Amino acid sequence: MNTPNRAPAQPLRVGILGAGMIATVWYGYLPQLHKVRDRVALVGIASRRLAQAHEVAAAYGIEHAVDSLDALLALDIDAVVNLLPGPAHYAASKAILESGRHLVTEKPITSTLAEADELLDLAARAGLHIVAAPADMLAGEWIQARDLVQRGAIGKVAFGRVQSSHAGAAGLAWPVDPSQFYQDGVGALLDLGVYGITQVTGVLGPVRRVMAMSGITAASRIARGGPFDGVEIPVTAPDNNLLLLDFGEGTFVSLDATFNVVGSRAPRLELYGHEGTLLVNRGDTGLPTGLPPVEVYRLNAAPGLAGWISPQDYNIFPVGSDRFAELQRGSLIEHLADCLQLGTEPSASGRHARHVLEVMLAAQQSARDGRAVDVASTF
């Protein structure tokens, strides 16, 4: 087996665990990785459906197709990307780290805090990196929003709103069986809330306390469109979640995580401060809105005047680009390569993912108990 850290001039040798939708959909891990083939070498892909692994390997120039994680770990690789369904993340991630490989994992990092702590401890003791989805904080608009808030562009943040919802897989002509998203162990909070919580904590920092309401709005859903059109899906996990996040010092954020937003033009994020307002606009309305990704309303946009501005970067020699826009979820793999080459810690880190998991579990407890629940971790 290779040592975890290769010489910087050599590409990071990667294995992919899972050959399903998230590996191959346009916003997934594989379609854009050809742009960084000098830095990332796709060595193997594993799936219990070996024929599908061979098909994906042929489509993306992957050298080996195998039928198990053990077979993948027998290859000459430095890191593994864990794309298994959420409840299966922990066992596979543990085996990957125990083999001495770096880990890129889909969300959520695990199902319990004890499991997450074990993975983080394994990685720390072995000198390995954990890079965790979602990749939003590698995207230009979220980096800019974080930097503007940290620089005081809107002053003291008082409150905000985050939309982390859509119509659910059953309402989106999903190409694979949408049933799993409505069952215990997944649900709208773990499937969708993870994005908004990652985004707002990436901008504002750790949550200190959570209050939540959760419920099931319908006992079943009917899949609309796609290969499962018309299939009735029993709903056993809450499909409707509203969270109130306390960031301390009087800063509160409301966040929705539901399968009930069939359409919206609301911003992804609204933050209201003493000196202004910050918006991160959505780009998925299908409409030519002309809105910039980030907008700021400043009380002192000019002497004596208030108004909206679109923040611009005037660096004469800009460094890099919006890697998320270039590579989609594949940006997480490049991020790992960057960290190993530069000797830096991941920003899309396992510690951040563990904090987001704690927030989601606290929200579940809050909804059950009808009380506020403290969040202990930071990142």
C-alpha positions as a printed NumPy array, in Angstrom:
array([[  0.   ,   0.   ,   0.   ],
       [  1.196,   3.532,  -0.707],
       [  2.   ,   5.946,   2.064],
       [ -0.814,   8.511,   2.461],
       [  1.197,  11.503,   1.217],
       [  2.611,  11.362,  -2.294],
       [  5.141,  13.745,  -3.734],
       [  3.259,  16.915,  -4.797],
       [  4.146,  16.394,  -8.474],
       [  2.23 ,  13.115,  -8.625],
       [ -1.543,  12.98 ,  -9.058],
       [ -3.658,  11.91 ,  -6.112],
       [ -4.679,   8.308,  -6.815],
       [ -8.372,   7.94 ,  -6.005],
       [-10.882,   5.117,  -5.669],
       [-14.628,   5.716,  -5.924],
       [-16.993,   3.689,  -3.723],
       [-20.387,   3.72 ,  -5.412],
       [-21.348,   3.981,  -9.08 ],
       [-24.828,   5.439,  -8.731],
       [-26.47 ,   8.756,  -9.475],
       [-24.313,  10.973,  -7.254],
       [-21.187,   9.71 ,  -9.016],
       [-22.419,  10.401, -12.538],
       [-25.127,  13.101, -12.5  ],
       [-23.883,  16.382, -14.028],
       [-23.422,  18.006, -10.611],
       [-21.846,  14.874,  -9.156],
       [-18.265,  13.747,  -8.622],
       [-17.071,  12.348, -11.942],
       [-18.319,  14.38 , -14.933],
       [-15.935,  17.34 , -14.499],
       [-12.857,  15.607, -13.093],
       [-11.232,  15.377, -16.535],
       [-10.387,  19.061, -16.03 ],
       [ -7.923,  18.119, -13.263],
       [ -6.615,  14.791, -14.545],
       [ -3.072,  16.078, -14.039],
       [ -3.834,  16.309, -10.309],
       [ -6.352,  13.508,  -9.74 ],
       [ -6.005,   9.988, -11.157],
       [ -9.124,   7.806, -11.035],
       [ -7.745,   4.344, -10.358],
       [-10.785,   2.274,  -9.444],
       [-14.522,   2.24 ,  -8.864],
       [-16.439,  -0.253,  -6.721],
       [-20.092,  -1.256,  -6.82 ],
       [-22.012,  -4.376,  -5.836],
       [-23.501,  -4.058,  -9.325],
       [-20.285,  -4.887, -11.127],
       [-21.766,  -4.329, -14.571],
       [-22.636,  -0.762, -13.571],
       [-19.11 ,  -0.241, -12.22 ],
       [-17.686,  -1.381, -15.567],
       [-20.033,   0.962, -17.422],
       [-19.056,   3.979, -15.316],
       [-15.355,   3.039, -15.508],
       [-15.53 ,   2.952, -19.298],
       [-17.351,   6.294, -19.446],
       [-14.855,   8.139, -17.243],
       [-11.578,   6.422, -18.026],
       [-11.274,   4.634, -14.69 ],
       [ -8.688,   1.87 , -14.79 ],
       [-10.333,  -0.777, -12.568],
       [-13.932,  -1.792, -11.831],
       [-14.443,  -4.023,  -8.778],
       [-17.373,  -5.339,  -6.765],
       [-16.406,  -4.501,  -3.163],
       [-14.668,  -2.04 ,  -0.897],
       [-12.096,  -4.695,   0.003],
       [-11.207,  -5.097,  -3.674],
       [-10.976,  -1.317,  -4.042],
       [ -8.64 ,  -1.065,  -1.048],
       [ -6.403,  -3.717,  -2.619],
       [ -5.579,  -1.218,  -5.402],
       [ -2.712,   1.284,  -5.359],
       [ -4.683,   4.303,  -4.146],
       [ -4.202,   7.222,  -1.767],
       [ -7.824,   8.133,  -1.051],
       [-11.369,   6.813,  -1.359],
       [-14.556,   8.762,  -2.096],
       [-17.428,   7.225,  -0.097],
       [-20.659,   7.636,  -2.092],
       [-22.712,   4.96 ,  -0.346],
       [-26.163,   5.847,   1.086],
       [-26.024,   7.806,   4.352],
       [-26.689,   4.98 ,   6.83 ],
       [-23.775,   3.015,   5.296],
       [-21.223,   5.841,   5.555],
       [-19.738,   4.977,   8.939],
       [-18.698,   1.349,   8.376],
       [-17.167,   2.056,   4.974],
       [-15.431,   5.247,   6.117],
       [-13.95 ,   3.418,   9.113],
       [-12.538,   0.685,   6.857],
       [-11.096,   3.303,   4.49 ],
       [ -9.31 ,   5.174,   7.292],
       [ -8.096,   1.968,   8.916],
       [ -6.503,   1.045,   5.578],
       [ -4.425,   4.253,   5.737],
       [ -6.301,   6.091,   2.986],
       [ -7.6  ,   9.638,   3.053],
       [-11.392,   9.952,   2.985],
       [-13.825,  12.049,   0.979],
       [-17.339,  11.296,   2.175],
       [-20.828,  12.232,   1.106],
       [-23.195,  13.723,   3.649],
       [-23.982,  13.18 ,   6.452],
       [-20.602,  12.117,   7.791],
       [-22.214,   9.416,  10.   ],
       [-25.516,   8.717,  11.754],
       [-24.322,   9.327,  15.334],
       [-21.876,  11.625,  17.085],
       [-20.012,   8.664,  18.566],
       [-19.4  ,   7.315,  15.067],
       [-18.227,  10.723,  13.838],
       [-15.888,  11.089,  16.807],
       [-14.399,   7.665,  16.108],
       [-13.68 ,   8.586,  12.481],
       [-12.111,  11.905,  13.457],
       [ -9.948,  10.189,  16.05 ],
       [ -8.86 ,   7.511,  13.554],
       [ -7.882,  10.164,  11.023],
       [ -6.002,  12.274,  13.57 ],
       [ -3.992,   9.336,  14.894],
       [ -3.048,   8.204,  11.374],
       [ -2.314,  11.672,   9.98 ],
       [ -5.127,  11.37 ,   7.433],
       [ -7.55 ,  13.947,   6.073],
       [-11.342,  13.729,   6.07 ],
       [-13.01 ,  15.934,   3.458],
       [-16.782,  15.976,   3.83 ],
       [-19.744,  16.995,   1.697],
       [-21.549,  19.172,   1.001],
       [-19.055,  21.234,  -0.984],
       [-20.914,  24.554,  -0.727],
       [-18.196,  26.375,   1.217],
       [-15.855,  25.804,  -1.732],
       [-18.28 ,  27.802,  -3.924],
       [-17.519,  31.413,  -4.732],
       [-20.78 ,  32.923,  -3.485],
       [-20.526,  31.303,  -0.05 ],
       [-16.854,  32.2  ,   0.33 ],
       [-17.722,  35.79 ,  -0.566],
       [-20.665,  35.876,   1.851],
       [-18.458,  34.597,   4.685],
       [-15.717,  37.119,   3.907],
       [-18.16 ,  40.048,   3.708],
       [-19.697,  39.181,   7.07 ],
       [-16.271,  38.739,   8.675],
       [-15.185,  42.132,   7.311],
       [-18.244,  43.795,   8.849],
       [-20.002,  44.668,   5.593],
       [-23.421,  44.517,   7.271],
       [-22.291,  45.166,  10.837],
       [-23.502,  43.066,  13.744],
       [-25.714,  40.245,  12.376],
       [-29.043,  40.198,  14.215],
       [-30.999,  37.501,  12.386],
       [-31.307,  35.617,   9.147],
       [-33.285,  33.15 ,   7.07 ],
       [-32.045,  30.087,   5.191],
       [-33.992,  28.063,   2.651],
       [-32.733,  24.484,   2.463],
       [-35.698,  22.811,   0.801],
       [-37.138,  21.606,  -2.483],
       [-40.056,  19.454,  -3.634],
       [-38.388,  16.198,  -2.616],
       [-37.181,  13.379,  -4.819],
       [-40.738,  12.155,  -5.423],
       [-41.625,  15.516,  -6.924],
       [-38.544,  15.895,  -9.128],
       [-38.745,  12.967, -11.604],
       [-35.866,  11.344,  -9.748],
       [-33.908,   8.882, -11.95 ],
       [-33.466,   6.348,  -9.109],
       [-35.877,   5.016,  -6.488],
       [-36.916,   8.061,  -4.409],
       [-38.38 ,   5.983,  -1.56 ],
       [-35.24 ,   6.059,   0.611],
       [-35.484,   9.818,   1.163],
       [-38.821,   9.475,   2.984],
       [-37.798,   6.71 ,   5.392],
       [-36.446,   6.701,   8.945],
       [-32.699,   7.285,   8.871],
       [-32.939,   9.889,   6.094],
       [-35.842,  12.363,   5.776],
       [-35.804,  16.001,   4.746],
       [-33.565,  17.183,   7.579],
       [-30.644,  14.836,   6.893],
       [-31.107,  14.982,   3.12 ],
       [-31.636,  18.728,   2.621],
       [-31.118,  20.533,   5.922],
       [-27.458,  19.523,   5.832],
       [-26.899,  22.02 ,   2.985],
       [-28.399,  25.073,   4.653],
       [-26.799,  24.283,   8.014],
       [-23.4  ,  23.875,   6.33 ],
       [-23.863,  27.156,   4.483],
       [-24.993,  29.301,   7.396],
       [-22.428,  27.868,   9.829],
       [-19.769,  28.345,   7.148],
       [-20.733,  32.027,   7.021],
       [-21.511,  32.737,  10.705],
       [-19.622,  30.036,  12.594],
       [-20.849,  27.39 ,  15.045],
       [-24.404,  27.089,  16.346],
       [-24.821,  27.151,  20.12 ],
       [-28.464,  26.12 ,  20.564],
       [-31.325,  24.718,  18.472],
       [-35.1  ,  24.729,  18.641],
       [-37.117,  22.833,  16.054],
       [-40.512,  21.648,  14.935],
       [-40.843,  18.583,  12.723],
       [-43.733,  16.685,  11.224],
       [-45.027,  14.432,   8.469],
       [-47.366,  16.366,   6.199],
       [-48.698,  13.298,   4.355],
       [-48.616,   9.581,   5.14 ],
       [-47.506,   8.817,   1.578],
       [-46.164,  10.538,  -1.524],
       [-46.661,   9.724,  -5.195],
       [-43.555,   9.858,  -7.396],
       [-44.054,  12.295, -10.274],
       [-42.226,  11.55 , -13.502],
       [-39.09 ,   9.552, -14.136],
       [-38.805,   5.753, -14.123],
       [-40.762,   5.503, -10.827],
       [-43.676,   7.687, -11.96 ],
       [-46.833,   6.836, -10.042],
       [-45.172,   4.74 ,  -7.326],
       [-46.688,   5.346,  -3.892],
       [-44.072,   5.96 ,  -1.189],
       [-44.857,   5.576,   2.518],
       [-43.462,   8.459,   4.587],
       [-41.961,   7.42 ,   7.937],
       [-39.499,  10.309,   8.514],
       [-40.508,  13.965,   8.947],
       [-40.819,  15.71 ,   5.585],
       [-41.262,  19.145,   7.165],
       [-38.715,  20.736,   9.53 ],
       [-38.36 ,  24.31 ,  10.776],
       [-35.292,  25.177,  12.852],
       [-34.325,  28.185,  14.928],
       [-30.556,  28.399,  15.315],
       [-28.956,  30.432,  18.11 ],
       [-25.429,  31.616,  17.28 ],
       [-25.003,  33.467,  20.575],
       [-24.929,  37.211,  21.342],
       [-28.528,  37.581,  20.173],
       [-27.945,  36.277,  16.621],
       [-30.747,  33.964,  15.464],
       [-31.391,  32.249,  12.124],
       [-34.513,  30.411,  10.95 ],
       [-33.992,  27.512,   8.556],
       [-36.471,  25.336,   6.66 ],
       [-35.614,  21.785,   5.623],
       [-38.62 ,  20.289,   3.908],
       [-39.872,  18.348,   0.899],
       [-42.635,  20.932,   0.44 ],
       [-41.087,  23.784,  -1.551],
       [-42.302,  23.045,  -5.073],
       [-41.026,  26.397,  -6.323],
       [-39.383,  29.504,  -4.903],
       [-37.633,  32.71 ,  -5.876],
       [-36.535,  33.463,  -2.32 ],
       [-32.813,  33.866,  -1.679],
       [-30.909,  30.917,  -0.293],
       [-29.696,  33.11 ,   2.556],
       [-30.805,  36.438,   3.988],
       [-28.766,  38.053,   6.761],
       [-29.888,  41.245,   8.49 ],
       [-27.296,  43.345,  10.31 ],
       [-27.114,  46.699,  12.027],
       [-25.414,  48.244,   8.982],
       [-27.098,  46.406,   6.135],
       [-28.475,  43.239,   4.565],
       [-26.731,  40.404,   2.71 ],
       [-28.395,  38.042,   0.242],
       [-27.087,  34.884,  -1.41 ],
       [-29.429,  34.498,  -4.361],
       [-30.571,  31.222,  -5.812],
       [-29.526,  30.225,  -9.313],
       [-31.989,  27.387,  -9.859],
       [-35.229,  29.188, -10.692],
       [-34.824,  28.546, -14.419],
       [-35.485,  32.247, -14.989],
       [-33.093,  34.889, -16.36 ],
       [-33.352,  36.935, -13.162],
       [-30.174,  38.907, -13.744],
       [-29.508,  38.815, -10.012],
       [-25.886,  38.561,  -8.919],
       [-24.949,  35.622,  -6.688],
       [-24.376,  37.958,  -3.711],
       [-26.018,  41.311,  -2.982],
       [-25.493,  43.715,  -0.1  ],
       [-27.696,  46.583,   1.058],
       [-25.573,  49.122,   2.921],
       [-26.82 ,  51.991,   5.043],
       [-23.784,  53.992,   3.924],
       [-23.37 ,  52.892,   0.322],
       [-22.345,  56.509,  -0.34 ],
       [-22.283,  59.585,   1.921],
       [-25.832,  60.106,   3.103],
       [-27.184,  57.379,   0.827],
       [-28.246,  53.793,   1.352],
       [-28.713,  51.183,  -1.345],
       [-27.994,  47.822,  -2.909],
       [-24.571,  46.953,  -4.245],
       [-23.153,  43.908,  -5.996],
       [-19.773,  43.139,  -4.423],
       [-16.99 ,  42.891,  -6.996],
       [-13.496,  41.454,  -6.718],
       [-10.989,  43.883,  -8.184],
       [ -7.866,  41.753,  -7.777],
       [ -5.624,  42.589, -10.722],
       [ -4.069,  39.127, -10.585],
       [ -6.866,  36.795,  -9.412],
       [ -5.77 ,  33.437,  -8.049],
       [ -7.66 ,  30.318,  -9.106],
       [-11.36 ,  30.281,  -9.86 ],
       [-14.632,  29.131,  -8.394],
       [-13.701,  25.466,  -8.163],
       [-17.21 ,  24.382,  -7.232],
       [-18.569,  26.013, -10.38 ],
       [-15.838,  24.278, -12.392],
       [-15.93 ,  20.815, -10.824],
       [-19.229,  20.568,  -8.895],
       [-18.904,  17.871,  -6.208],
       [-15.628,  16.805,  -7.726],
       [-14.228,  19.976,  -6.14 ],
       [-14.064,  18.026,  -2.865],
       [-11.546,  15.629,  -4.426],
       [ -9.444,  18.492,  -5.767],
       [ -9.686,  20.132,  -2.333],
       [ -8.105,  17.037,  -0.791],
       [ -5.333,  17.15 ,  -3.401],
       [ -4.754,  20.831,  -2.569],
       [ -4.537,  20.137,   1.166],
       [ -2.009,  17.348,   0.683],
       [  0.111,  19.389,  -1.709],
       [  0.077,  22.573,   0.392],
       [  0.125,  20.934,   3.818],
       [ -3.105,  22.68 ,   4.871],
       [ -6.196,  21.488,   6.7  ],
       [ -9.458,  21.009,   4.756],
       [-12.04 ,  23.777,   4.96 ],
       [-14.707,  21.228,   3.998],
       [-13.586,  19.332,   7.06 ],
       [-14.76 ,  16.366,   9.05 ],
       [-15.001,  18.622,  12.103],
       [-17.394,  20.963,  10.311],
       [-19.443,  17.971,   9.11 ],
       [-19.52 ,  16.617,  12.68 ],
       [-20.828,  19.989,  13.943],
       [-23.548,  20.014,  11.268],
       [-24.528,  16.477,  12.301],
       [-24.763,  17.585,  15.938],
       [-27.043,  20.462,  14.924],
       [-29.327,  18.086,  12.996],
       [-29.469,  15.56 ,  15.834],
       [-30.161,  18.39 ,  18.294],
       [-33.013,  19.55 ,  16.041],
       [-34.494,  16.053,  16.077],
       [-34.279,  15.95 ,  19.862],
       [-35.758,  19.435,  20.169],
       [-38.73 ,  18.476,  17.994],
       [-39.324,  15.345,  20.099],
       [-38.94 ,  17.048,  23.489],
       [-40.379,  20.48 ,  22.736],
       [-37.392,  22.347,  24.159],
       [-34.173,  24.074,  23.156],
       [-31.118,  21.794,  22.893],
       [-27.54 ,  23.002,  23.37 ],
       [-24.835,  22.284,  20.784],
       [-21.393,  21.689,  22.292],
       [-19.059,  21.366,  19.304],
       [-17.207,  23.923,  17.217],
       [-15.068,  23.53 ,  14.102]])
